[in-house]
């Protein structure tokens, strides 16, 4: 961190596994801020919903092989708890929608959405 701001390399390591331009990293860094304590609390085991008592719609649970923020084993554990498969995208980092292979993620999601239609 540089004076409270993440370095471009820190942003790259946290969000991406594939090559990404410094311009995109600068754009992401400009939107970064300290995580709120409320958000962190909401993501802990102390505030998880009671799954057996919730009616759930179909879920598409996605993760990335090289995600350092939400590692694949956590994505797989989440999917397992909901009784649905995890989609782990190989060679990708946390920001699936901005990796070079983002179209593969979009196509996989589209195929899943199409399979959910009556």
N, C-alpha and C positions, 0 to 999 in steps of 0.2 A: 504494500500500500504506500502511496506517495501522498503525504499530507491528507490522509483520509480517503484518497481516491485510488481505486485499484489500477494497477499497471495494465497495459494492453496485454502483456503476457499472462497476467493473472486472469483476465477476462477470457482469453483464448483457452487457457487450461481448464477453466471452470465450465465453459459452455460448448466448446468445439473439439472434435477429434480430427476433422478434415481441415485442409487449408482454408483460410478465410482472410479476406482483405483487412488491412489496418483501418480502412474507412468504416467498414462494418463494425469492427471492434470499437472504434471511437464512438459510433452511434449508440452501441449497446452501453458503453461506459457512461455516456452522457445521461442515460436513464437509470443508472444504478443508484441505490440509496441503502442506508442501513435498514436491515429487516426489522419490522415492528415486532415487539414482544408479543402482541396479540396473535400475529400470524404464526409465530413460533409455537405459542401455546396451542393454537388450533391444529397444528401438525403433529402434536405429541400424542402418546398413548392415553393421556389423561382426558382427552376431549374427543376420542373417536366415537362414531355413532355405534349404536347397538345393532349390529348387522342382522341378527335373527328377527328383529322387530321392524325392519324397514322393507317396504316394497321397493324393488329396484328395477329400473329400466335396463335394457341390455347395455353392457359396458364394453368399451374398447380400451384396454389398458396397454399403454405403450411405454417403452423405455429404450435406452441406448446402451450398447455394449461398453462404451468408454465414458459413461456418465459418472462424474466424480461427485455430483451433488445428490443424485438419487441413484445409487448403484443398482445394477440389474437384479441383485438378490432381493432388494426391497420391492422392486416392481413385481417380481415373481411372487413374493410373499403376499403382496396386495392382491394380485390376481387370484392366487390360491384361496385367500380368505373370501373372495367373492365367487369362487367356483367358476372362473372364466380363464381362458388362456391369456398369457402375457405375450405381447409382441415386442421382442427385443431386436432392435435394428443394429446389425453388425457394422463395425467401423465408424460408428457415429457417436457424437457427444450429446450433452444435455439439450441443446437447442436444435431439436430435430427439424424444425421448420426452416432453419437457415443453413443447414449443412448442404454440401454440394449435391448429395443424393436425396434431397428433400422430396423430389418427385416420387421416389420409391415409397416413402412414408405416405404421401398423399394417395398414391394408387392403392396401397394396402388398406388405408382407411376407407377409400371409395368402395373397394370390393367388399369390405366388411359392412358398410352402410347398405350397399345393394343387397347383401345377403339378409339384412334385417327387414327388408320391405316385404309386405304380404304378397 
